[in-house]
Amino acid sequence: MAADYMDWLRREGRIVIVGASLAGLRAAETLREEGFAGSLTLVGDEPYEPYDRPPLSKGVLLGKASPNHTDLPRLRNVDAKWRLGVAATGLDLSAMRVQLSDGDAVEYDRLLIATGVRARPWPNEAEARLDGVFVLRTRDDAVGLVERLKAGARRVFVIGAGFAGSEVASACREMGLAVTVAERAGAPLVGALGGVIGAVAADIQTENGVDLRTGVTVTMLEGDSAGRVRAVHLSDASVVEADVVIVSLGSLRNTEWLTGSGLGAGPRGIACDAGCRAFDFRGIVTDNVFVAGDVARSPHPMFGYQFLSLEHWGNAVSQGETAAHNMICPPADRRPHIWMPAFWSSQFGVNIKSVGVPPMGEQLMITQGSLAERRFVGVYGHQGRIVAAVAFDNAKWLEFYQREIERGAPFPVEYTTVDRRPEGRQPVPSDFPDPALPTHGPTVTLSGYSPAERRLVFTPARH
């Protein structure tokens, strides 16, 4: 019976993908590649077919690429019905139907949710509406920001020194613009890489002419009588005049449309199993709703089966492909999503790459190069084993460290290339901030073990 249903699904079934994103597109291509011949619908809230986001904070700002020419390459024809510029507003699990913002609804036999994330806005709505205040997440965001920067800005103020904020600051400095960056934490990139590496990033920024303000928050964006931003007020009572403000406070996962649906969805994302099947709010796995990309949180066997939320380009591709495969194959043929977390960033002439889950590491060991040279590899340890590595202009080592993470290699590392004498390389605290405090820019979020938002307490039996 199950085999008959799968045969029917592959021939005549209806699959809906909510999220015209990288994950959504690669999933659609995989479905067709693996023989799905039924009806395929892609729903996207933006009026554009899937496009690449990383260039928006790099090449697009520098004028090396047009924001209107960042469409993702098509690996094959997906023969889909595109519902673009229409957001999903609700999900009825029992009726197997997605409600759309134009009043229409689409029914499905299998659903993939790939709605991703959006930029966290400036919390004061009146200040956020000031002319000259921007976020950078979408193609339209990039168009507006590029036009403003080309028109000439006296000073650009970036709120948040995570990867996106730091890349924007780098591009603006390369354009010759005056830039101030404000960060709540003690240094840039601390949420993603910790304080030791963050101190290096801070030095790089200041040496490249950035007016870096750390340990401060922005208390107010001040506008003039014409409604244009003119100054930024900080918690240390200082005031910085600026005519362009870029808010880079991280992201929000697009799950609000699922409120009341019964799925295990919330601010941390949509919980799913290793096969990308969504959990309901009780922690019970569904069999016809799948999740992929930035909005998903799934258990990873290499990291203690903790639920990881990954805002990584490669993860979106891999998870979209895995979800698509599992949607249309028999249960015995499903495969787990076990992509190794990895990301890269280019800023201030430095190439930064990472593998694994740096925020999981309590200790850090510089194994190649040196912090002073800004060319090094740092390895993170957790409970006696390697869980991550980061490279500044030294990426050739990362393939090796990825294999070490995969095999559960011990930490501290003991290689012949690493000087372990007392005066040599020793592990130090990685200096991540308290996870309860807001910081900007982690690309990997450890979001616990429970697929639901409720807290479960286990009381052992007494003997």
C-alpha positions as CSV (number, residue, x, y, z in Angstrom):
1,M,0.0,0.0,0.0
2,A,2.8,2.4,0.9
3,A,4.6,1.6,-2.3
4,D,1.4,2.2,-4.3
5,Y,1.0,5.6,-2.7
6,M,4.6,6.6,-3.4
7,D,4.2,5.6,-7.0
8,W,1.1,7.7,-7.3
9,L,2.7,10.7,-5.5
10,R,5.7,10.6,-7.9
11,R,3.3,10.5,-11.0
12,E,0.4,12.7,-10.0
13,G,1.0,14.2,-6.6
14,R,0.9,17.9,-5.6
15,I,4.0,19.3,-4.0
16,V,4.1,22.9,-2.8
17,I,7.3,24.7,-1.8
18,V,6.8,27.8,0.3
19,G,9.8,30.0,-0.1
20,A,11.2,30.9,-3.5
21,S,14.7,30.7,-2.0
22,L,18.0,29.0,-2.6
23,A,16.8,26.0,-0.6
24,G,13.4,26.0,-2.4
25,L,14.9,26.2,-5.9
26,R,17.4,23.4,-5.3
27,A,14.7,21.3,-3.8
28,A,12.5,21.8,-6.9
29,E,15.4,20.9,-9.2
30,T,16.1,17.7,-7.2
31,L,12.4,16.7,-7.3
32,R,12.4,16.8,-11.1
33,E,15.9,15.2,-11.3
34,E,14.7,12.3,-9.2
35,G,11.6,11.7,-11.3
36,F,8.7,13.7,-9.7
37,A,6.2,14.2,-12.6
38,G,3.3,15.7,-10.6
39,S,2.2,19.3,-9.9
40,L,4.9,21.6,-8.4
41,T,4.1,25.1,-7.1
42,L,6.6,27.6,-5.6
43,V,5.3,30.4,-3.4
44,G,7.5,33.5,-2.7
45,D,6.7,36.7,-1.0
46,E,9.1,38.7,-3.2
47,P,8.2,39.4,-6.8
48,Y,11.5,37.8,-8.0
49,E,12.5,34.3,-8.8
50,P,15.3,32.9,-6.5
51,Y,18.4,35.1,-6.4
52,D,21.7,34.9,-4.6
53,R,22.0,37.0,-1.4
54,P,25.7,36.9,-0.4
55,P,26.7,39.3,-3.2
56,L,24.4,41.9,-1.9
57,S,26.8,42.9,1.0
58,K,29.9,42.4,-1.1
59,G,30.1,42.9,-4.9
60,V,26.8,44.6,-5.3
61,L,27.7,47.4,-2.9
62,L,31.0,47.9,-4.6
63,G,29.4,48.1,-8.0
64,K,31.0,44.9,-9.2
65,A,27.6,43.3,-9.7
66,S,24.1,44.6,-10.3
67,P,21.4,43.7,-7.7
68,N,19.1,43.0,-10.6
69,H,21.5,40.4,-12.0
70,T,21.9,38.0,-9.1
71,D,19.5,35.3,-10.2
72,L,20.6,31.9,-9.1
73,P,21.6,29.7,-12.0
74,R,19.1,27.0,-13.0
75,L,20.5,23.5,-13.0
76,R,17.5,22.2,-14.8
77,N,14.0,23.1,-15.8
78,V,11.6,22.7,-12.8
79,D,8.4,23.0,-14.8
80,A,6.7,24.7,-11.8
81,K,3.9,27.2,-11.2
82,W,5.4,30.3,-9.6
83,R,3.3,32.3,-7.2
84,L,5.6,35.3,-6.7
85,G,4.9,38.5,-4.7
86,V,2.4,36.5,-2.7
87,A,3.1,35.5,0.9
88,A,1.9,32.4,2.7
89,T,-0.3,33.5,5.6
90,G,-1.5,30.3,7.1
91,L,-1.3,26.5,7.1
92,D,-4.1,24.0,7.7
93,L,-2.4,20.7,8.4
94,S,-5.6,18.6,8.4
95,A,-6.9,20.0,5.1
96,M,-3.4,20.0,3.7
97,R,-3.7,23.6,2.4
98,V,-1.6,26.7,2.4
99,Q,-3.4,30.0,2.6
100,L,-2.0,32.9,0.6
101,S,-2.1,36.7,1.1
102,D,-4.1,37.3,-2.0
103,G,-7.0,35.2,-0.6
104,D,-6.2,32.1,-2.6
105,A,-5.1,28.8,-1.2
106,V,-3.0,25.9,-2.6
107,E,-3.5,22.3,-1.6
108,Y,-0.6,19.8,-1.3
109,D,0.2,16.2,-0.8
110,R,3.7,17.1,0.3
111,L,4.8,20.5,1.6
112,L,8.3,22.0,1.9
113,I,8.8,25.0,4.0
114,A,11.8,27.1,3.0
115,T,10.8,30.6,4.1
116,G,14.2,31.5,5.4
117,V,14.8,34.6,7.5
118,R,14.4,38.4,7.2
119,A,16.5,41.2,8.6
120,R,15.7,42.3,12.1
121,P,14.4,45.8,11.9
122,W,15.2,48.8,14.0
123,P,12.8,48.5,16.9
124,N,11.6,52.1,16.9
125,E,9.3,52.2,13.9
126,A,9.3,56.0,13.6
127,E,13.1,56.1,13.6
128,A,13.2,53.1,11.2
129,R,11.2,55.1,8.7
130,L,13.7,58.0,8.6
131,D,15.1,58.6,5.1
132,G,18.6,57.1,5.1
133,V,17.9,54.2,7.4
134,F,18.4,50.8,5.8
135,V,18.5,47.1,6.4
136,L,20.2,44.8,3.9
137,R,18.6,41.4,3.2
138,T,16.7,41.7,-0.1
139,R,17.4,42.8,-3.6
140,D,15.2,45.8,-3.1
141,D,17.2,46.7,0.1
142,A,20.4,46.6,-2.0
143,V,19.0,48.7,-4.8
144,G,18.0,51.5,-2.3
145,L,21.3,51.4,-0.4
146,V,23.5,51.4,-3.5
147,E,21.6,54.4,-4.9
148,R,22.1,56.3,-1.6
149,L,25.8,55.5,-1.3
150,K,26.4,56.5,-4.9
151,A,24.7,59.8,-4.3
152,G,27.4,60.5,-1.7
153,A,27.3,59.9,2.0
154,R,29.2,62.1,4.5
155,R,29.2,59.2,7.1
156,V,27.8,55.7,7.1
157,F,26.8,54.3,10.5
158,V,26.6,50.5,10.8
159,I,24.6,49.2,13.8
160,G,26.0,45.7,14.6
161,A,29.4,44.1,13.8
162,G,28.4,40.6,12.9
163,F,29.5,39.3,9.5
164,A,26.9,41.2,7.5
165,G,27.6,44.5,9.3
166,S,31.3,44.0,9.0
167,E,31.1,43.2,5.3
168,V,29.0,46.4,4.7
169,A,31.6,48.4,6.6
170,S,34.4,46.9,4.6
171,A,32.6,47.7,1.3
172,C,31.9,51.3,2.4
173,R,35.6,51.8,3.4
174,E,36.7,50.4,0.0
175,M,34.4,53.1,-1.5
176,G,36.3,55.7,0.5
177,L,33.3,56.5,2.7
178,A,33.7,57.5,6.4
179,V,32.3,54.6,8.5
180,T,31.4,54.2,12.2
181,V,30.4,50.8,13.5
182,A,28.7,50.3,16.9
183,E,28.6,46.9,18.6
184,R,27.1,45.9,21.9
185,A,29.7,43.3,22.5
186,G,33.4,43.9,23.1
187,A,34.5,43.3,19.5
188,P,33.2,42.4,16.0
189,L,32.2,38.8,15.2
190,V,32.2,37.7,18.9
191,G,28.8,35.9,18.6
192,A,30.1,33.8,15.7
193,L,33.8,33.3,16.6
194,G,34.3,34.4,20.2
195,G,36.3,37.2,21.9
196,V,39.8,36.0,21.0
197,I,39.2,36.1,17.3
198,G,36.9,39.1,17.7
199,A,39.9,41.1,19.0
200,V,41.8,40.4,15.8
201,A,38.7,41.5,13.8
202,A,38.6,44.7,15.8
203,D,42.2,45.5,15.0
204,I,41.6,44.9,11.3
205,Q,38.7,47.2,11.3
206,T,40.4,50.1,13.1
207,E,43.5,49.7,10.9
208,N,41.3,50.1,7.9
209,G,39.9,53.4,9.1
210,V,36.7,52.3,10.7
211,D,35.6,54.3,13.7
212,L,34.7,51.2,15.8
213,R,32.6,51.7,19.0
214,T,32.3,48.6,21.1
215,G,30.5,47.9,24.4
216,V,27.8,50.4,23.5
217,T,24.3,50.4,22.2
218,V,22.4,52.8,20.0
219,T,19.7,54.6,22.0
220,M,18.2,56.9,19.3
221,L,18.3,57.7,15.6
222,E,17.8,61.4,15.2
223,G,16.1,62.9,12.2
224,D,15.9,66.4,10.8
225,S,12.8,68.5,10.0
226,A,12.6,66.8,6.6
227,G,12.5,63.3,8.0
228,R,16.1,62.4,7.1
229,V,18.4,60.7,9.5
230,R,21.1,63.1,10.8
231,A,22.7,61.6,13.9
232,V,23.0,58.5,16.0
233,H,22.9,58.7,19.8
234,L,24.9,56.0,21.8
235,S,24.5,54.7,25.3
236,D,27.8,56.3,26.4
237,A,26.2,59.7,25.7
238,S,28.2,60.3,22.5
239,V,26.5,61.5,19.3
240,V,27.7,60.7,15.8
241,E,26.5,62.6,12.8
242,A,25.5,60.3,9.9
243,D,23.3,60.5,6.9
244,V,23.2,56.8,6.1
245,V,22.4,54.2,8.9
246,I,22.6,50.5,8.2
247,V,20.8,48.3,10.8
248,S,22.6,44.9,11.0
249,L,21.1,43.3,14.1
250,G,20.8,39.8,12.8
251,S,17.8,38.0,11.5
252,L,14.3,36.8,12.3
253,R,13.0,33.4,11.1
254,N,9.9,33.6,9.0
255,T,7.6,31.4,11.1
256,E,4.8,33.8,12.1
257,W,2.5,32.6,9.3
258,L,2.5,29.2,11.0
259,T,1.0,30.4,14.3
260,G,-1.8,28.2,15.3
261,S,-1.0,25.6,12.6
262,G,0.2,23.0,15.1
263,L,3.7,22.8,13.8
264,G,6.7,23.0,16.2
265,A,7.5,26.5,14.9
266,G,8.7,29.6,16.8
267,P,11.3,32.3,16.9
268,R,14.1,29.7,16.8
269,G,12.8,28.2,13.6
270,I,10.8,25.1,12.6
271,A,12.0,21.9,14.3
272,C,12.5,18.8,12.1
273,D,14.1,15.4,12.3
274,A,17.4,14.5,10.5
275,G,15.3,13.6,7.5
276,C,13.9,17.1,7.3
277,R,10.4,16.1,8.4
278,A,8.7,18.8,10.5
279,F,7.7,18.2,14.1
280,D,4.3,19.3,15.4
281,F,4.1,21.2,18.7
282,R,3.9,17.9,20.7
283,G,7.2,16.7,19.3
284,I,5.6,14.2,17.0
285,V,7.0,14.0,13.5
286,T,4.8,14.7,10.5
287,D,5.2,12.7,7.3
288,N,4.0,15.2,4.6
289,V,5.6,18.5,5.8
290,F,9.3,19.0,5.4
291,V,11.6,21.9,6.2
292,A,14.9,23.2,4.7
293,G,17.3,26.2,4.8
294,D,17.7,29.0,7.3
295,V,14.2,28.5,8.8
296,A,14.9,24.9,9.8
297,R,16.4,23.6,13.1
298,S,17.5,20.0,13.0
299,P,19.5,17.6,15.1
300,H,23.1,17.0,14.0
301,P,24.8,13.6,15.0
302,M,28.3,15.1,15.0
303,F,27.3,17.7,17.6
304,G,25.5,15.7,20.2
305,Y,22.2,15.7,18.3
306,Q,21.7,19.3,19.4
307,F,19.2,21.2,17.2
308,L,21.2,23.5,14.9
309,S,19.8,26.5,13.0
310,L,22.3,27.3,10.2
311,E,22.2,30.5,8.1
312,H,24.7,29.0,5.6
313,W,24.5,29.0,1.8
314,G,25.8,25.4,1.6
315,N,23.4,24.2,4.2
316,A,20.4,25.6,2.3
317,V,21.5,23.7,-0.8
318,S,22.2,20.4,0.9
319,Q,19.1,20.5,3.1
320,G,16.9,21.4,0.2
321,E,18.2,18.5,-1.8
322,T,17.9,16.1,1.1
323,A,14.3,17.2,1.8
324,A,13.3,16.8,-1.8
325,H,14.7,13.3,-2.0
326,N,13.0,12.2,1.2
327,M,9.6,13.7,0.1
328,I,9.2,11.3,-2.8
329,C,11.1,8.1,-1.8
330,P,10.0,5.1,0.3
331,P,10.9,5.5,4.0
332,A,13.7,2.9,3.8
333,D,15.4,5.0,1.2
334,R,15.4,8.3,3.1
335,R,18.7,9.8,4.0
336,P,19.8,12.1,6.9
337,H,20.9,15.7,6.5
338,I,24.4,15.7,8.0
339,W,26.0,18.6,6.1
340,M,29.1,20.0,7.9
341,P,28.4,23.6,8.9
342,A,30.7,25.9,6.9
343,F,30.8,29.6,6.0
344,W,33.0,32.2,4.5
345,S,33.3,36.0,4.5
346,S,35.5,38.5,2.7
347,Q,36.2,41.7,4.5
348,F,38.9,44.3,4.7
349,G,41.0,42.2,2.4
350,V,40.9,39.2,4.6
351,N,39.3,35.8,3.7
352,I,37.6,34.2,6.7
353,K,36.4,30.6,6.5
354,S,35.1,28.2,9.1
355,V,33.9,24.6,9.5
356,G,32.0,23.1,12.4
357,V,30.2,24.9,15.2
358,P,32.5,27.5,16.8
359,P,30.0,28.7,19.4
360,M,30.0,25.2,20.9
361,G,33.7,25.5,21.7
362,E,34.7,26.6,25.2
363,Q,38.4,26.6,24.3
364,L,40.4,27.8,21.4
365,M,43.9,26.8,20.2
366,I,45.8,28.6,17.4
367,T,47.4,25.7,15.6
368,Q,48.9,27.3,12.4
369,G,50.1,30.9,11.9
370,S,49.6,33.6,14.5
371,L,47.0,36.1,15.6
372,A,49.6,38.9,15.2
373,E,50.1,38.1,11.5
374,R,46.3,37.9,10.9
375,R,47.0,34.6,9.1
376,F,46.2,31.7,11.2
377,V,44.0,28.7,12.0
378,G,42.1,28.5,15.3
379,V,40.6,25.2,16.5
380,Y,37.7,25.1,18.9
381,G,37.3,22.3,21.6
382,H,34.3,21.1,23.5
383,Q,34.4,18.3,26.1
384,G,37.8,17.0,24.9
385,R,37.2,16.9,21.1
386,I,37.4,19.2,18.1
387,V,34.1,20.8,17.1
388,A,35.2,23.7,14.8
389,A,38.0,25.5,13.1
390,V,38.3,29.0,11.7
391,A,40.9,30.3,9.2
392,F,42.0,33.8,8.4
393,D,43.8,33.8,5.0
394,N,44.8,30.2,5.7
395,A,41.9,28.1,4.3
396,K,44.1,25.3,3.0
397,W,43.9,23.6,6.4
398,L,40.1,23.5,6.7
399,E,39.6,20.3,4.7
400,F,42.0,18.6,7.2
401,Y,40.1,20.0,10.2
402,Q,36.8,19.0,8.8
403,R,37.9,15.4,8.7
404,E,39.1,15.8,12.2
405,I,35.7,17.0,13.4
406,E,34.0,14.2,11.6
407,R,36.2,11.5,13.3
408,G,35.8,13.1,16.7
409,A,39.5,14.0,17.0
410,P,40.7,14.9,20.5
411,F,41.2,18.4,21.8
412,P,43.8,19.9,22.6
413,V,45.3,18.9,19.3
414,E,48.6,17.1,19.2
415,Y,50.1,17.3,15.8
416,T,53.8,17.5,14.9
417,T,53.1,20.9,13.2
418,V,51.8,22.4,16.5
419,D,54.3,23.5,19.2
420,R,53.0,22.3,22.5
421,R,55.9,23.3,24.7
422,P,55.0,25.5,27.7
423,E,56.0,28.6,25.8
424,G,54.3,27.4,22.7
425,R,50.7,27.0,21.6
426,Q,48.2,26.3,24.5
427,P,44.4,26.3,24.6
428,V,42.8,29.4,25.9
429,P,39.1,30.3,26.7
430,S,37.4,31.1,23.4
431,D,35.6,33.9,25.2
432,F,32.1,33.7,23.7
433,P,29.6,36.0,25.3
434,D,26.8,34.8,27.5
435,P,24.3,33.2,25.1
436,A,21.5,34.8,27.1
437,L,22.8,38.3,26.0
438,P,22.0,39.6,22.5
439,T,25.0,39.8,20.2
440,H,25.2,40.3,16.5
441,G,26.1,37.8,13.8
442,P,26.2,34.1,14.9
443,T,25.9,32.0,11.8
444,V,25.2,28.8,13.8
445,T,22.6,28.8,16.6
446,L,22.6,26.0,19.1
447,S,18.9,25.8,19.9
448,G,18.6,22.9,22.3
449,Y,17.3,19.4,22.1
450,S,13.5,19.8,22.3
451,P,11.6,20.3,19.0
452,A,8.9,22.1,20.8
453,E,9.1,25.5,22.5
454,R,8.1,24.0,25.9
455,R,10.6,23.1,28.5
456,L,10.7,19.4,29.5
457,V,12.0,18.3,32.9
458,F,13.3,14.8,33.5
459,T,13.2,13.5,37.1
460,P,15.2,10.3,37.6
461,A,13.6,7.5,39.5
462,R,14.9,7.0,43.1
463,H,16.4,3.6,43.8
